Amino acid sequence: MGNKLDHLAIIMDGNGRWATSKGLNRTKGHEAGAEVVRDITKYCALNTDIKTLTLYAFSTENWKRPKLEVNFIMRLIEKYLKKELDTYMKNGVKFEAIGDLEPLSKSLKKTIFNVKEKTKHNKSLTQIIAINYGSQDEIVRAVNRLNAQNKEITVESLSDSLDTPYSDIDLLIRTSGEQRISNFLLWQITYSELYFTDTYWPDFTKEELADIIDKYQNRERKFGGI
């Protein structure tokens, strides 16, 4: 049977370096990366073992990038969501977003709300896109919510107050060769299996994902035991 894989998370890294290696503008890398999001999401929707796919699209630290690139990424996310609504519906994908969405443009926030509403009854897969997301920020906001409600802070109450009420991560993949977590889902990956691949995100394929999942299925997960 192998290990269960209810929740898969991916740090989609390497768009800019992929473009630079080909002599292209970094924005072309982000465009190519968006196409891969579609392919991987469709693959996961067809995999009955995977219930949730969380993708790291834009971190709280990414605002430090050049303003033109940041603006492009935000427009690209909005364009992607509008364009992929049909794909969501055809493949039974429910869309969610996590992170501090307040600083986003009114237009992007409206698009996020509309896509969430239209896909909320889909059952094959929940796709969560992390936008303006940082795990430390998420935990601080969760603690502040509990304090405002005069609730005791426990593992259970804090878990329930995070941006996503979905299950902890079973497998976390990072592309592009970097081997760090970058403030992504720190609470939820307590006992996750980690996999790092040298492949840039625009070159990542469903075949490579299938191979990684196969390797994951053959790992021994101990969860602190022997």
PyMOL commands that place a pseudoatom at each C-alpha (Angstrom):
pseudoatom trace, name=CA, resn=MET, resi=1, chain=A, elem=C, hetatm=0, pos=[0.000, 0.000, 0.000]
pseudoatom trace, name=CA, resn=GLY, resi=2, chain=A, elem=C, hetatm=0, pos=[2.800, 2.458, 0.858]
pseudoatom trace, name=CA, resn=ASN, resi=3, chain=A, elem=C, hetatm=0, pos=[2.456, 5.756, 2.709]
pseudoatom trace, name=CA, resn=LYS, resi=4, chain=A, elem=C, hetatm=0, pos=[-0.726, 7.765, 2.478]
pseudoatom trace, name=CA, resn=LEU, resi=5, chain=A, elem=C, hetatm=0, pos=[-0.484, 11.010, 0.517]
pseudoatom trace, name=CA, resn=ASP, resi=6, chain=A, elem=C, hetatm=0, pos=[-3.510, 13.038, 1.509]
pseudoatom trace, name=CA, resn=HIS, resi=7, chain=A, elem=C, hetatm=0, pos=[-1.690, 16.364, 1.324]
pseudoatom trace, name=CA, resn=LEU, resi=8, chain=A, elem=C, hetatm=0, pos=[1.077, 17.274, -1.111]
pseudoatom trace, name=CA, resn=ALA, resi=9, chain=A, elem=C, hetatm=0, pos=[2.838, 20.660, -0.958]
pseudoatom trace, name=CA, resn=ILE, resi=10, chain=A, elem=C, hetatm=0, pos=[5.238, 22.121, -3.507]
pseudoatom trace, name=CA, resn=ILE, resi=11, chain=A, elem=C, hetatm=0, pos=[7.607, 25.080, -3.328]
pseudoatom trace, name=CA, resn=MET, resi=12, chain=A, elem=C, hetatm=0, pos=[7.594, 26.086, -6.993]
pseudoatom trace, name=CA, resn=ASP, resi=13, chain=A, elem=C, hetatm=0, pos=[11.109, 27.465, -7.340]
pseudoatom trace, name=CA, resn=GLY, resi=14, chain=A, elem=C, hetatm=0, pos=[13.346, 28.329, -10.285]
pseudoatom trace, name=CA, resn=ASN, resi=15, chain=A, elem=C, hetatm=0, pos=[11.139, 30.273, -12.706]
pseudoatom trace, name=CA, resn=GLY, resi=16, chain=A, elem=C, hetatm=0, pos=[13.528, 33.217, -12.933]
pseudoatom trace, name=CA, resn=ARG, resi=17, chain=A, elem=C, hetatm=0, pos=[16.667, 31.117, -13.223]
pseudoatom trace, name=CA, resn=TRP, resi=18, chain=A, elem=C, hetatm=0, pos=[15.015, 28.947, -15.879]
pseudoatom trace, name=CA, resn=ALA, resi=19, chain=A, elem=C, hetatm=0, pos=[14.309, 32.047, -17.960]
pseudoatom trace, name=CA, resn=THR, resi=20, chain=A, elem=C, hetatm=0, pos=[17.772, 33.539, -17.399]
pseudoatom trace, name=CA, resn=SER, resi=21, chain=A, elem=C, hetatm=0, pos=[19.433, 30.278, -18.467]
pseudoatom trace, name=CA, resn=LYS, resi=22, chain=A, elem=C, hetatm=0, pos=[17.600, 30.572, -21.775]
pseudoatom trace, name=CA, resn=GLY, resi=23, chain=A, elem=C, hetatm=0, pos=[18.396, 34.244, -22.274]
pseudoatom trace, name=CA, resn=LEU, resi=24, chain=A, elem=C, hetatm=0, pos=[14.810, 35.263, -21.558]
pseudoatom trace, name=CA, resn=ASN, resi=25, chain=A, elem=C, hetatm=0, pos=[13.244, 37.875, -19.308]
pseudoatom trace, name=CA, resn=ARG, resi=26, chain=A, elem=C, hetatm=0, pos=[12.408, 36.500, -15.853]
pseudoatom trace, name=CA, resn=THR, resi=27, chain=A, elem=C, hetatm=0, pos=[8.721, 37.112, -16.509]
pseudoatom trace, name=CA, resn=LYS, resi=28, chain=A, elem=C, hetatm=0, pos=[8.800, 34.419, -19.201]
pseudoatom trace, name=CA, resn=GLY, resi=29, chain=A, elem=C, hetatm=0, pos=[9.800, 31.964, -16.507]
pseudoatom trace, name=CA, resn=HIS, resi=30, chain=A, elem=C, hetatm=0, pos=[6.762, 32.861, -14.425]
pseudoatom trace, name=CA, resn=GLU, resi=31, chain=A, elem=C, hetatm=0, pos=[4.520, 32.435, -17.475]
pseudoatom trace, name=CA, resn=ALA, resi=32, chain=A, elem=C, hetatm=0, pos=[6.010, 29.010, -18.179]
pseudoatom trace, name=CA, resn=GLY, resi=33, chain=A, elem=C, hetatm=0, pos=[5.626, 28.087, -14.521]
pseudoatom trace, name=CA, resn=ALA, resi=34, chain=A, elem=C, hetatm=0, pos=[1.912, 28.883, -14.619]
pseudoatom trace, name=CA, resn=GLU, resi=35, chain=A, elem=C, hetatm=0, pos=[1.466, 26.309, -17.390]
pseudoatom trace, name=CA, resn=VAL, resi=36, chain=A, elem=C, hetatm=0, pos=[3.099, 23.681, -15.180]
pseudoatom trace, name=CA, resn=VAL, resi=37, chain=A, elem=C, hetatm=0, pos=[0.692, 24.524, -12.348]
pseudoatom trace, name=CA, resn=ARG, resi=38, chain=A, elem=C, hetatm=0, pos=[-2.170, 23.494, -14.636]
pseudoatom trace, name=CA, resn=ASP, resi=39, chain=A, elem=C, hetatm=0, pos=[-0.539, 20.190, -15.615]
pseudoatom trace, name=CA, resn=ILE, resi=40, chain=A, elem=C, hetatm=0, pos=[0.399, 19.215, -12.065]
pseudoatom trace, name=CA, resn=THR, resi=41, chain=A, elem=C, hetatm=0, pos=[-3.024, 20.182, -10.698]
pseudoatom trace, name=CA, resn=LYS, resi=42, chain=A, elem=C, hetatm=0, pos=[-4.800, 18.060, -13.320]
pseudoatom trace, name=CA, resn=TYR, resi=43, chain=A, elem=C, hetatm=0, pos=[-2.504, 15.134, -12.538]
pseudoatom trace, name=CA, resn=CYS, resi=44, chain=A, elem=C, hetatm=0, pos=[-3.223, 15.422, -8.815]
pseudoatom trace, name=CA, resn=ALA, resi=45, chain=A, elem=C, hetatm=0, pos=[-6.978, 15.675, -9.442]
pseudoatom trace, name=CA, resn=LEU, resi=46, chain=A, elem=C, hetatm=0, pos=[-6.817, 12.308, -11.221]
pseudoatom trace, name=CA, resn=ASN, resi=47, chain=A, elem=C, hetatm=0, pos=[-4.788, 10.736, -8.393]
pseudoatom trace, name=CA, resn=THR, resi=48, chain=A, elem=C, hetatm=0, pos=[-7.457, 9.528, -5.996]
pseudoatom trace, name=CA, resn=ASP, resi=49, chain=A, elem=C, hetatm=0, pos=[-4.955, 9.307, -3.110]
pseudoatom trace, name=CA, resn=ILE, resi=50, chain=A, elem=C, hetatm=0, pos=[-4.165, 13.042, -3.151]
pseudoatom trace, name=CA, resn=LYS, resi=51, chain=A, elem=C, hetatm=0, pos=[-6.860, 15.117, -1.491]
pseudoatom trace, name=CA, resn=THR, resi=52, chain=A, elem=C, hetatm=0, pos=[-5.054, 18.474, -1.188]
pseudoatom trace, name=CA, resn=LEU, resi=53, chain=A, elem=C, hetatm=0, pos=[-2.327, 20.218, -3.198]
pseudoatom trace, name=CA, resn=THR, resi=54, chain=A, elem=C, hetatm=0, pos=[-0.758, 23.349, -1.701]
pseudoatom trace, name=CA, resn=LEU, resi=55, chain=A, elem=C, hetatm=0, pos=[1.441, 25.502, -3.936]
pseudoatom trace, name=CA, resn=TYR, resi=56, chain=A, elem=C, hetatm=0, pos=[3.762, 28.319, -2.815]
pseudoatom trace, name=CA, resn=ALA, resi=57, chain=A, elem=C, hetatm=0, pos=[3.152, 31.122, -5.305]
pseudoatom trace, name=CA, resn=PHE, resi=58, chain=A, elem=C, hetatm=0, pos=[4.269, 34.314, -3.520]
pseudoatom trace, name=CA, resn=SER, resi=59, chain=A, elem=C, hetatm=0, pos=[5.852, 34.718, -0.085]
pseudoatom trace, name=CA, resn=THR, resi=60, chain=A, elem=C, hetatm=0, pos=[5.735, 37.626, 2.344]
pseudoatom trace, name=CA, resn=GLU, resi=61, chain=A, elem=C, hetatm=0, pos=[9.426, 38.124, 1.507]
pseudoatom trace, name=CA, resn=ASN, resi=62, chain=A, elem=C, hetatm=0, pos=[8.860, 38.263, -2.254]
pseudoatom trace, name=CA, resn=TRP, resi=63, chain=A, elem=C, hetatm=0, pos=[7.772, 41.910, -1.981]
pseudoatom trace, name=CA, resn=LYS, resi=64, chain=A, elem=C, hetatm=0, pos=[11.515, 42.674, -1.857]
pseudoatom trace, name=CA, resn=ARG, resi=65, chain=A, elem=C, hetatm=0, pos=[11.812, 41.796, -5.544]
pseudoatom trace, name=CA, resn=PRO, resi=66, chain=A, elem=C, hetatm=0, pos=[11.759, 44.535, -8.222]
pseudoatom trace, name=CA, resn=LYS, resi=67, chain=A, elem=C, hetatm=0, pos=[8.375, 46.242, -8.351]
pseudoatom trace, name=CA, resn=LEU, resi=68, chain=A, elem=C, hetatm=0, pos=[7.876, 45.434, -12.031]
pseudoatom trace, name=CA, resn=GLU, resi=69, chain=A, elem=C, hetatm=0, pos=[8.349, 41.723, -11.365]
pseudoatom trace, name=CA, resn=VAL, resi=70, chain=A, elem=C, hetatm=0, pos=[6.043, 41.784, -8.337]
pseudoatom trace, name=CA, resn=ASN, resi=71, chain=A, elem=C, hetatm=0, pos=[3.320, 43.538, -10.314]
pseudoatom trace, name=CA, resn=PHE, resi=72, chain=A, elem=C, hetatm=0, pos=[3.712, 41.037, -13.137]
pseudoatom trace, name=CA, resn=ILE, resi=73, chain=A, elem=C, hetatm=0, pos=[3.379, 38.070, -10.787]
pseudoatom trace, name=CA, resn=MET, resi=74, chain=A, elem=C, hetatm=0, pos=[0.219, 39.503, -9.234]
pseudoatom trace, name=CA, resn=ARG, resi=75, chain=A, elem=C, hetatm=0, pos=[-1.340, 40.099, -12.647]
pseudoatom trace, name=CA, resn=LEU, resi=76, chain=A, elem=C, hetatm=0, pos=[-0.288, 36.618, -13.719]
pseudoatom trace, name=CA, resn=ILE, resi=77, chain=A, elem=C, hetatm=0, pos=[-1.964, 35.012, -10.688]
pseudoatom trace, name=CA, resn=GLU, resi=78, chain=A, elem=C, hetatm=0, pos=[-5.198, 36.857, -11.444]
pseudoatom trace, name=CA, resn=LYS, resi=79, chain=A, elem=C, hetatm=0, pos=[-5.015, 35.944, -15.130]
pseudoatom trace, name=CA, resn=TYR, resi=80, chain=A, elem=C, hetatm=0, pos=[-4.316, 32.321, -14.238]
pseudoatom trace, name=CA, resn=LEU, resi=81, chain=A, elem=C, hetatm=0, pos=[-7.291, 32.063, -11.897]
pseudoatom trace, name=CA, resn=LYS, resi=82, chain=A, elem=C, hetatm=0, pos=[-9.684, 33.519, -14.449]
pseudoatom trace, name=CA, resn=LYS, resi=83, chain=A, elem=C, hetatm=0, pos=[-8.315, 31.355, -17.249]
pseudoatom trace, name=CA, resn=GLU, resi=84, chain=A, elem=C, hetatm=0, pos=[-8.258, 28.141, -15.223]
pseudoatom trace, name=CA, resn=LEU, resi=85, chain=A, elem=C, hetatm=0, pos=[-11.787, 28.308, -13.831]
pseudoatom trace, name=CA, resn=ASP, resi=86, chain=A, elem=C, hetatm=0, pos=[-12.940, 26.009, -16.624]
pseudoatom trace, name=CA, resn=THR, resi=87, chain=A, elem=C, hetatm=0, pos=[-10.105, 23.583, -15.817]
pseudoatom trace, name=CA, resn=TYR, resi=88, chain=A, elem=C, hetatm=0, pos=[-11.105, 23.617, -12.149]
pseudoatom trace, name=CA, resn=MET, resi=89, chain=A, elem=C, hetatm=0, pos=[-14.703, 22.780, -13.013]
pseudoatom trace, name=CA, resn=LYS, resi=90, chain=A, elem=C, hetatm=0, pos=[-13.898, 20.064, -15.553]
pseudoatom trace, name=CA, resn=ASN, resi=91, chain=A, elem=C, hetatm=0, pos=[-11.488, 18.342, -13.165]
pseudoatom trace, name=CA, resn=GLY, resi=92, chain=A, elem=C, hetatm=0, pos=[-13.469, 18.758, -9.957]
pseudoatom trace, name=CA, resn=VAL, resi=93, chain=A, elem=C, hetatm=0, pos=[-10.910, 21.029, -8.310]
pseudoatom trace, name=CA, resn=LYS, resi=94, chain=A, elem=C, hetatm=0, pos=[-11.874, 23.209, -5.357]
pseudoatom trace, name=CA, resn=PHE, resi=95, chain=A, elem=C, hetatm=0, pos=[-9.758, 26.363, -5.104]
pseudoatom trace, name=CA, resn=GLU, resi=96, chain=A, elem=C, hetatm=0, pos=[-8.572, 27.958, -1.868]
pseudoatom trace, name=CA, resn=ALA, resi=97, chain=A, elem=C, hetatm=0, pos=[-6.030, 30.688, -1.063]
pseudoatom trace, name=CA, resn=ILE, resi=98, chain=A, elem=C, hetatm=0, pos=[-3.949, 31.147, 2.084]
pseudoatom trace, name=CA, resn=GLY, resi=99, chain=A, elem=C, hetatm=0, pos=[-1.792, 34.007, 3.306]
pseudoatom trace, name=CA, resn=ASP, resi=100, chain=A, elem=C, hetatm=0, pos=[-2.457, 37.612, 4.246]
pseudoatom trace, name=CA, resn=LEU, resi=101, chain=A, elem=C, hetatm=0, pos=[-4.663, 38.610, 1.313]
pseudoatom trace, name=CA, resn=GLU, resi=102, chain=A, elem=C, hetatm=0, pos=[-5.450, 42.102, 2.605]
pseudoatom trace, name=CA, resn=PRO, resi=103, chain=A, elem=C, hetatm=0, pos=[-2.556, 43.901, 0.806]
pseudoatom trace, name=CA, resn=LEU, resi=104, chain=A, elem=C, hetatm=0, pos=[-3.562, 42.430, -2.561]
pseudoatom trace, name=CA, resn=SER, resi=105, chain=A, elem=C, hetatm=0, pos=[-5.350, 44.542, -5.156]
pseudoatom trace, name=CA, resn=LYS, resi=106, chain=A, elem=C, hetatm=0, pos=[-9.133, 44.771, -5.025]
pseudoatom trace, name=CA, resn=SER, resi=107, chain=A, elem=C, hetatm=0, pos=[-9.295, 43.118, -8.424]
pseudoatom trace, name=CA, resn=LEU, resi=108, chain=A, elem=C, hetatm=0, pos=[-7.198, 40.116, -7.377]
pseudoatom trace, name=CA, resn=LYS, resi=109, chain=A, elem=C, hetatm=0, pos=[-9.103, 39.705, -4.110]
pseudoatom trace, name=CA, resn=LYS, resi=110, chain=A, elem=C, hetatm=0, pos=[-12.387, 39.763, -6.025]
pseudoatom trace, name=CA, resn=THR, resi=111, chain=A, elem=C, hetatm=0, pos=[-11.106, 37.132, -8.452]
pseudoatom trace, name=CA, resn=ILE, resi=112, chain=A, elem=C, hetatm=0, pos=[-9.947, 34.913, -5.575]
pseudoatom trace, name=CA, resn=PHE, resi=113, chain=A, elem=C, hetatm=0, pos=[-13.368, 35.211, -3.926]
pseudoatom trace, name=CA, resn=ASN, resi=114, chain=A, elem=C, hetatm=0, pos=[-15.234, 34.473, -7.167]
pseudoatom trace, name=CA, resn=VAL, resi=115, chain=A, elem=C, hetatm=0, pos=[-13.177, 31.385, -8.024]
pseudoatom trace, name=CA, resn=LYS, resi=116, chain=A, elem=C, hetatm=0, pos=[-13.512, 30.076, -4.468]
pseudoatom trace, name=CA, resn=GLU, resi=117, chain=A, elem=C, hetatm=0, pos=[-17.281, 30.503, -4.615]
pseudoatom trace, name=CA, resn=LYS, resi=118, chain=A, elem=C, hetatm=0, pos=[-17.682, 28.856, -8.015]
pseudoatom trace, name=CA, resn=THR, resi=119, chain=A, elem=C, hetatm=0, pos=[-15.511, 25.844, -7.129]
pseudoatom trace, name=CA, resn=LYS, resi=120, chain=A, elem=C, hetatm=0, pos=[-16.527, 25.305, -3.505]
pseudoatom trace, name=CA, resn=HIS, resi=121, chain=A, elem=C, hetatm=0, pos=[-18.582, 22.179, -4.221]
pseudoatom trace, name=CA, resn=ASN, resi=122, chain=A, elem=C, hetatm=0, pos=[-15.889, 20.403, -6.282]
pseudoatom trace, name=CA, resn=LYS, resi=123, chain=A, elem=C, hetatm=0, pos=[-14.680, 17.163, -4.710]
pseudoatom trace, name=CA, resn=SER, resi=124, chain=A, elem=C, hetatm=0, pos=[-11.757, 15.612, -6.634]
pseudoatom trace, name=CA, resn=LEU, resi=125, chain=A, elem=C, hetatm=0, pos=[-8.989, 17.830, -5.236]
pseudoatom trace, name=CA, resn=THR, resi=126, chain=A, elem=C, hetatm=0, pos=[-8.518, 20.960, -3.145]
pseudoatom trace, name=CA, resn=GLN, resi=127, chain=A, elem=C, hetatm=0, pos=[-5.859, 23.195, -4.663]
pseudoatom trace, name=CA, resn=ILE, resi=128, chain=A, elem=C, hetatm=0, pos=[-4.511, 25.788, -2.222]
pseudoatom trace, name=CA, resn=ILE, resi=129, chain=A, elem=C, hetatm=0, pos=[-2.372, 28.625, -3.554]
pseudoatom trace, name=CA, resn=ALA, resi=130, chain=A, elem=C, hetatm=0, pos=[-0.268, 30.473, -0.983]
pseudoatom trace, name=CA, resn=ILE, resi=131, chain=A, elem=C, hetatm=0, pos=[-0.185, 34.193, -1.859]
pseudoatom trace, name=CA, resn=ASN, resi=132, chain=A, elem=C, hetatm=0, pos=[1.582, 36.749, 0.335]
pseudoatom trace, name=CA, resn=TYR, resi=133, chain=A, elem=C, hetatm=0, pos=[2.143, 33.809, 2.623]
pseudoatom trace, name=CA, resn=GLY, resi=134, chain=A, elem=C, hetatm=0, pos=[4.744, 33.358, 5.338]
pseudoatom trace, name=CA, resn=SER, resi=135, chain=A, elem=C, hetatm=0, pos=[4.455, 30.687, 8.008]
pseudoatom trace, name=CA, resn=GLN, resi=136, chain=A, elem=C, hetatm=0, pos=[5.705, 32.926, 10.807]
pseudoatom trace, name=CA, resn=ASP, resi=137, chain=A, elem=C, hetatm=0, pos=[3.128, 35.550, 9.819]
pseudoatom trace, name=CA, resn=GLU, resi=138, chain=A, elem=C, hetatm=0, pos=[0.423, 32.869, 9.692]
pseudoatom trace, name=CA, resn=ILE, resi=139, chain=A, elem=C, hetatm=0, pos=[1.249, 31.628, 13.197]
pseudoatom trace, name=CA, resn=VAL, resi=140, chain=A, elem=C, hetatm=0, pos=[1.341, 35.157, 14.647]
pseudoatom trace, name=CA, resn=ARG, resi=141, chain=A, elem=C, hetatm=0, pos=[-2.044, 35.958, 13.084]
pseudoatom trace, name=CA, resn=ALA, resi=142, chain=A, elem=C, hetatm=0, pos=[-3.470, 32.702, 14.473]
pseudoatom trace, name=CA, resn=VAL, resi=143, chain=A, elem=C, hetatm=0, pos=[-2.185, 33.503, 17.993]
pseudoatom trace, name=CA, resn=ASN, resi=144, chain=A, elem=C, hetatm=0, pos=[-3.657, 37.008, 17.784]
pseudoatom trace, name=CA, resn=ARG, resi=145, chain=A, elem=C, hetatm=0, pos=[-7.036, 35.569, 16.752]
pseudoatom trace, name=CA, resn=LEU, resi=146, chain=A, elem=C, hetatm=0, pos=[-7.022, 33.197, 19.729]
pseudoatom trace, name=CA, resn=ASN, resi=147, chain=A, elem=C, hetatm=0, pos=[-6.027, 35.997, 22.107]
pseudoatom trace, name=CA, resn=ALA, resi=148, chain=A, elem=C, hetatm=0, pos=[-8.799, 38.215, 20.760]
pseudoatom trace, name=CA, resn=GLN, resi=149, chain=A, elem=C, hetatm=0, pos=[-11.261, 35.422, 21.486]
pseudoatom trace, name=CA, resn=ASN, resi=150, chain=A, elem=C, hetatm=0, pos=[-9.777, 34.758, 24.949]
pseudoatom trace, name=CA, resn=LYS, resi=151, chain=A, elem=C, hetatm=0, pos=[-9.114, 31.160, 23.954]
pseudoatom trace, name=CA, resn=GLU, resi=152, chain=A, elem=C, hetatm=0, pos=[-6.377, 29.003, 25.405]
pseudoatom trace, name=CA, resn=ILE, resi=153, chain=A, elem=C, hetatm=0, pos=[-3.469, 28.402, 23.033]
pseudoatom trace, name=CA, resn=THR, resi=154, chain=A, elem=C, hetatm=0, pos=[-3.002, 24.665, 22.545]
pseudoatom trace, name=CA, resn=VAL, resi=155, chain=A, elem=C, hetatm=0, pos=[-1.683, 22.555, 19.688]
pseudoatom trace, name=CA, resn=GLU, resi=156, chain=A, elem=C, hetatm=0, pos=[-5.265, 21.847, 18.655]
pseudoatom trace, name=CA, resn=SER, resi=157, chain=A, elem=C, hetatm=0, pos=[-6.598, 25.402, 18.948]
pseudoatom trace, name=CA, resn=LEU, resi=158, chain=A, elem=C, hetatm=0, pos=[-3.625, 26.871, 17.120]
pseudoatom trace, name=CA, resn=SER, resi=159, chain=A, elem=C, hetatm=0, pos=[-3.880, 24.275, 14.362]
pseudoatom trace, name=CA, resn=ASP, resi=160, chain=A, elem=C, hetatm=0, pos=[-7.558, 25.144, 13.917]
pseudoatom trace, name=CA, resn=SER, resi=161, chain=A, elem=C, hetatm=0, pos=[-6.771, 28.878, 13.767]
pseudoatom trace, name=CA, resn=LEU, resi=162, chain=A, elem=C, hetatm=0, pos=[-4.221, 28.677, 10.961]
pseudoatom trace, name=CA, resn=ASP, resi=163, chain=A, elem=C, hetatm=0, pos=[-5.062, 29.801, 7.428]
pseudoatom trace, name=CA, resn=THR, resi=164, chain=A, elem=C, hetatm=0, pos=[-5.827, 26.275, 6.292]
pseudoatom trace, name=CA, resn=PRO, resi=165, chain=A, elem=C, hetatm=0, pos=[-7.882, 23.772, 8.308]
pseudoatom trace, name=CA, resn=TYR, resi=166, chain=A, elem=C, hetatm=0, pos=[-6.723, 20.963, 6.046]
pseudoatom trace, name=CA, resn=SER, resi=167, chain=A, elem=C, hetatm=0, pos=[-4.502, 18.057, 7.066]
pseudoatom trace, name=CA, resn=ASP, resi=168, chain=A, elem=C, hetatm=0, pos=[-0.802, 18.273, 7.849]
pseudoatom trace, name=CA, resn=ILE, resi=169, chain=A, elem=C, hetatm=0, pos=[1.573, 17.885, 4.907]
pseudoatom trace, name=CA, resn=ASP, resi=170, chain=A, elem=C, hetatm=0, pos=[2.606, 14.339, 4.024]
pseudoatom trace, name=CA, resn=LEU, resi=171, chain=A, elem=C, hetatm=0, pos=[5.146, 15.214, 1.317]
pseudoatom trace, name=CA, resn=LEU, resi=172, chain=A, elem=C, hetatm=0, pos=[6.849, 18.551, 0.599]
pseudoatom trace, name=CA, resn=ILE, resi=173, chain=A, elem=C, hetatm=0, pos=[8.697, 18.987, -2.697]
pseudoatom trace, name=CA, resn=ARG, resi=174, chain=A, elem=C, hetatm=0, pos=[10.973, 21.877, -3.616]
pseudoatom trace, name=CA, resn=THR, resi=175, chain=A, elem=C, hetatm=0, pos=[12.191, 22.364, -7.160]
pseudoatom trace, name=CA, resn=SER, resi=176, chain=A, elem=C, hetatm=0, pos=[15.319, 24.141, -8.525]
pseudoatom trace, name=CA, resn=GLY, resi=177, chain=A, elem=C, hetatm=0, pos=[17.988, 22.534, -6.327]
pseudoatom trace, name=CA, resn=GLU, resi=178, chain=A, elem=C, hetatm=0, pos=[17.575, 24.796, -3.310]
pseudoatom trace, name=CA, resn=GLN, resi=179, chain=A, elem=C, hetatm=0, pos=[17.346, 22.845, -0.039]
pseudoatom trace, name=CA, resn=ARG, resi=180, chain=A, elem=C, hetatm=0, pos=[15.493, 25.028, 2.428]
pseudoatom trace, name=CA, resn=ILE, resi=181, chain=A, elem=C, hetatm=0, pos=[11.895, 25.548, 3.539]
pseudoatom trace, name=CA, resn=SER, resi=182, chain=A, elem=C, hetatm=0, pos=[11.716, 29.350, 3.082]
pseudoatom trace, name=CA, resn=ASN, resi=183, chain=A, elem=C, hetatm=0, pos=[9.079, 30.040, 5.730]
pseudoatom trace, name=CA, resn=PHE, resi=184, chain=A, elem=C, hetatm=0, pos=[6.525, 27.686, 4.141]
pseudoatom trace, name=CA, resn=LEU, resi=185, chain=A, elem=C, hetatm=0, pos=[4.023, 25.733, 6.254]
pseudoatom trace, name=CA, resn=LEU, resi=186, chain=A, elem=C, hetatm=0, pos=[6.434, 25.372, 9.187]
pseudoatom trace, name=CA, resn=TRP, resi=187, chain=A, elem=C, hetatm=0, pos=[3.697, 24.204, 11.551]
pseudoatom trace, name=CA, resn=GLN, resi=188, chain=A, elem=C, hetatm=0, pos=[2.137, 21.790, 9.068]
pseudoatom trace, name=CA, resn=ILE, resi=189, chain=A, elem=C, hetatm=0, pos=[5.358, 20.002, 8.008]
pseudoatom trace, name=CA, resn=THR, resi=190, chain=A, elem=C, hetatm=0, pos=[6.269, 18.755, 11.494]
pseudoatom trace, name=CA, resn=TYR, resi=191, chain=A, elem=C, hetatm=0, pos=[6.620, 15.172, 10.263]
pseudoatom trace, name=CA, resn=SER, resi=192, chain=A, elem=C, hetatm=0, pos=[6.509, 15.676, 6.508]
pseudoatom trace, name=CA, resn=GLU, resi=193, chain=A, elem=C, hetatm=0, pos=[8.781, 13.818, 4.152]
pseudoatom trace, name=CA, resn=LEU, resi=194, chain=A, elem=C, hetatm=0, pos=[10.947, 16.278, 2.186]
pseudoatom trace, name=CA, resn=TYR, resi=195, chain=A, elem=C, hetatm=0, pos=[12.136, 15.888, -1.396]
pseudoatom trace, name=CA, resn=PHE, resi=196, chain=A, elem=C, hetatm=0, pos=[14.436, 18.287, -3.251]
pseudoatom trace, name=CA, resn=THR, resi=197, chain=A, elem=C, hetatm=0, pos=[14.883, 18.124, -7.009]
pseudoatom trace, name=CA, resn=ASP, resi=198, chain=A, elem=C, hetatm=0, pos=[17.333, 20.075, -9.184]
pseudoatom trace, name=CA, resn=THR, resi=199, chain=A, elem=C, hetatm=0, pos=[14.649, 20.570, -11.845]
pseudoatom trace, name=CA, resn=TYR, resi=200, chain=A, elem=C, hetatm=0, pos=[13.501, 24.165, -12.355]
pseudoatom trace, name=CA, resn=TRP, resi=201, chain=A, elem=C, hetatm=0, pos=[9.750, 24.504, -11.908]
pseudoatom trace, name=CA, resn=PRO, resi=202, chain=A, elem=C, hetatm=0, pos=[9.013, 25.255, -15.616]
pseudoatom trace, name=CA, resn=ASP, resi=203, chain=A, elem=C, hetatm=0, pos=[10.682, 21.916, -16.494]
pseudoatom trace, name=CA, resn=PHE, resi=204, chain=A, elem=C, hetatm=0, pos=[8.888, 19.935, -13.779]
pseudoatom trace, name=CA, resn=THR, resi=205, chain=A, elem=C, hetatm=0, pos=[6.599, 17.267, -15.235]
pseudoatom trace, name=CA, resn=LYS, resi=206, chain=A, elem=C, hetatm=0, pos=[3.884, 14.935, -14.037]
pseudoatom trace, name=CA, resn=GLU, resi=207, chain=A, elem=C, hetatm=0, pos=[6.261, 12.069, -14.857]
pseudoatom trace, name=CA, resn=GLU, resi=208, chain=A, elem=C, hetatm=0, pos=[8.850, 13.409, -12.415]
pseudoatom trace, name=CA, resn=LEU, resi=209, chain=A, elem=C, hetatm=0, pos=[6.129, 13.948, -9.832]
pseudoatom trace, name=CA, resn=ALA, resi=210, chain=A, elem=C, hetatm=0, pos=[4.981, 10.342, -10.276]
pseudoatom trace, name=CA, resn=ASP, resi=211, chain=A, elem=C, hetatm=0, pos=[8.567, 9.164, -9.743]
pseudoatom trace, name=CA, resn=ILE, resi=212, chain=A, elem=C, hetatm=0, pos=[8.924, 11.268, -6.576]
pseudoatom trace, name=CA, resn=ILE, resi=213, chain=A, elem=C, hetatm=0, pos=[5.622, 9.928, -5.240]
pseudoatom trace, name=CA, resn=ASP, resi=214, chain=A, elem=C, hetatm=0, pos=[6.822, 6.372, -5.921]
pseudoatom trace, name=CA, resn=LYS, resi=215, chain=A, elem=C, hetatm=0, pos=[9.996, 7.056, -3.912]
pseudoatom trace, name=CA, resn=TYR, resi=216, chain=A, elem=C, hetatm=0, pos=[7.901, 8.588, -1.137]
pseudoatom trace, name=CA, resn=GLN, resi=217, chain=A, elem=C, hetatm=0, pos=[5.681, 5.517, -0.992]
pseudoatom trace, name=CA, resn=ASN, resi=218, chain=A, elem=C, hetatm=0, pos=[8.748, 3.410, -0.242]
pseudoatom trace, name=CA, resn=ARG, resi=219, chain=A, elem=C, hetatm=0, pos=[10.096, 5.570, 2.586]
pseudoatom trace, name=CA, resn=GLU, resi=220, chain=A, elem=C, hetatm=0, pos=[9.601, 4.560, 6.196]
pseudoatom trace, name=CA, resn=ARG, resi=221, chain=A, elem=C, hetatm=0, pos=[7.715, 7.213, 8.157]
pseudoatom trace, name=CA, resn=LYS, resi=222, chain=A, elem=C, hetatm=0, pos=[8.274, 6.949, 11.925]
pseudoatom trace, name=CA, resn=PHE, resi=223, chain=A, elem=C, hetatm=0, pos=[6.551, 10.086, 13.327]
pseudoatom trace, name=CA, resn=GLY, resi=224, chain=A, elem=C, hetatm=0, pos=[9.001, 10.168, 16.239]
pseudoatom trace, name=CA, resn=GLY, resi=225, chain=A, elem=C, hetatm=0, pos=[8.791, 6.435, 16.884]
pseudoatom trace, name=CA, resn=ILE, resi=226, chain=A, elem=C, hetatm=0, pos=[11.319, 3.674, 16.302]
for i in range(1, 226): cmd.bond("trace and resi %d" % i, "trace and resi %d" % (i + 1))
show_as sticks, trace
zoom trace
